[in-house]
Amino acid sequence: DTIDVTMNTIDLTMDTIGVTMDTIGVTMDTIGVTMDTIGVTMDNIDVTMDAIGVIMDTIDVTMDTIDVTMDTIDVTMDTIGVTMDNIDVTMDAIGVIMDTIDVTMDVGLNTHGITLRINMQYEIHKILYHTSMTICLS
């Protein structure tokens, strides 16, 4: 009987060891699944970091493009400023030309007026001379 009890105890112990081993196996499987999940999470983090890197690179390129655009706008504004200065100089030159034309016209009109006056005085003197000669002769 003692041997039977001992054998039953050994069987129970072996069953307990088997259950314990099964539990250890399930635990190991759970740890494996957890590790796989951690691996997937790490992969997702890597993909996210790569995506953030691409976004940052895109932002850098966009900022560089904005800088170039701003520089181009500055150059364009400078060019417009130079053009406006040239227009001002041209307008001033046109003003000088117009003033010169006005002075020339005034001088021309005055000269013409003086000439006309001299001619009229000459004609009047001629008429007076002829009239006085006629009176004297008669």
TAGI-V958510 format. One record per pair of residues at least 6 apart in sequence whose ideal C-beta (glycine too) atoms are under 7 Angstrom apart, sorted by sequence separation. I is the first residue (numbers start at 1). GAP is how many residues later the second one is. If there is no record, write none. Layout:
i={I	I}
gap={GAP	GAP}
This chain:
none
